[in-house]
Amino acid sequence: MAIADDQSAFNINPAGISRNSEYRRLYLNSRIYNDFKHWGLNAALIDGITEEPIQWGFLFDTTRTLAIKKEQYVFASSYNWKNYVLIGTTAKFTQFNRSLNYTPTWLFATDAGLLFFPTDYLSFGATLKNFIRSKTRSSLAPVFYGAGIAINLQKLRADLDIERNESDKESVFRGGVEFFLTPSVLIRGGYYQDRKRVDSGVTVGASAQNDRVGFDIGFLDAIHSDYKVFSMGISVTL
């Protein structure tokens, strides 16, 4: 939450859109949930150049599993004040298709996020998700709020987050570490714990980025269930 600096900013913390203030990038990502019958795809564009000090982006995401079938369209914008304070918002339009858990419907919701960098080595993040929504059904758009802290060293970044689902009264704790093997190659690992559902899991991943193209792979494994997610993505600097 205090690190979000790629397409994950659309969902984790929209203020992170401004961390692309020197780039215009296209992101493509695919996900596989447990097997190839359950999958997701997304494509995102972040423009950090055209409207300085305001950055903006657009994301399209589709998910296809037995439990949920949906398309989501997200527009995000973020204001960067002297690289100290970043403030971002998103407008999300989601189309739910018929599945085991949902009937066909449309939903609009809004998120807001904040990033604060008191020093080059420390950052704080905060988010409020779905605080404006067209439907109050908690399974469609639960209200979340969260906060995080991150340490940013030359070769190492570490973060710790807590996110509260106010609609379902549950909290999730997350922690992660990223280590730069070279200036353009990093590996990462993380852990999360859902206190109410008595669930936890680990994540691992790696990425490589040069001036034009980047590649990323990731894997999530839930400890107390058979839930697994494999992801693979590419980014292109335009």
Long-range contacts (C-beta under 8 A, 24 or more apart in sequence): 1-125, 1-126, 1-127, 1-146, 1-147, 1-148, 1-159, 1-161, 1-163, 2-115, 2-123, 2-124, 2-125, 2-148, 2-149, 2-150, 2-159, 2-161, 3-123, 3-125, 3-148, 3-150, 3-152, 3-157, 3-159, 3-176, 3-178, 4-115, 4-125, 6-235, 7-42, 7-44, 7-46, 7-57, 7-59, 7-233, 7-235, 9-46, 9-57, 9-76, 9-78, 9-88, 9-113, 10-44, 10-57, 10-59, 10-74, 10-76, 10-90, 12-127, 13-88, 13-113, 13-114, 13-115, 13-125, 13-126, 13-127, 14-76, 14-77, 14-78, 14-88, 14-89, 14-90, 14-111, 14-112, 14-113, 14-127, 15-78, 15-86, 15-87, 15-88, 15-113, 15-114, 15-115, 15-125, 16-78, 16-86, 16-88, 16-113, 16-115, 17-46, 17-48, 17-55, 17-56, 17-57, 17-76, 17-77, 17-78, 17-88, 18-48, 18-53, 18-55, 18-78, 18-79, 18-80, 18-86, 18-88, 18-115, 19-86, 19-115, 20-46, 20-48, 20-55, 20-57, 21-48, 21-49, 21-52, 21-53, 21-55, 21-80, 21-83, 22-48, 22-49, 23-48, 23-49, 23-237, 24-48, 24-49, 24-50, 24-237, 24-238, 25-235, 25-236, 25-237, 25-238, 26-235, 26-236, 26-238, 27-233, 27-234, 27-235, 28-233, 28-234, 28-235, 29-216, 29-231, 29-232, 29-233, 29-234, 30-231, 30-232, 30-233, 31-229, 31-230, 31-231, 32-229, 32-230, 32-231, 33-65, 33-227, 33-228, 33-229, 34-226, 34-227, 34-228, 38-64, 38-65, 38-66, 39-63, 39-64, 39-65, 40-64, 52-80, 53-79, 53-80, 53-81, 54-78, 54-79, 54-80, 55-80, 65-99, 66-99, 66-100, 67-99, 67-100, 67-101, 68-96, 68-99, 68-100, 68-101, 68-102, 69-96, 69-97, 69-98, 69-99, 69-102, 70-94, 70-95, 70-96, 70-97, 70-102, 71-95, 71-97, 78-113, 83-117, 84-116, 84-117, 84-118, 85-114, 85-115, 85-116, 85-117, 86-114, 86-115, 86-116, 86-117, 87-112, 87-113, 87-114, 88-112, 88-113, 88-114, 88-115, 89-113, 94-140, 96-140, 101-139, 102-139, 102-140, 105-135, 105-140, 106-134, 107-133, 107-134, 107-135, 107-140, 107-141, 108-132, 108-133, 108-134, 109-133, 109-134, 109-141, 120-152, 121-151, 121-152, 121-153, 122-149, 122-150, 122-151, 122-152, 123-149, 123-150, 123-152, 124-148, 124-149, 124-150, 125-149, 125-150, 125-161, 127-163, 138-167, 138-168, 142-166, 142-167, 142-168, 143-167, 148-174, 154-180, 155-179, 155-180, 156-180, 168-196, 169-196, 170-194, 170-195, 170-196, 170-197, 171-195, 171-196, 176-203, 184-208, 184-209, 184-210, 198-224, 199-223, 199-224, 199-225, 200-224, 201-227, 205-231, 209-235, 211-237, 212-236, 212-237, 213-237
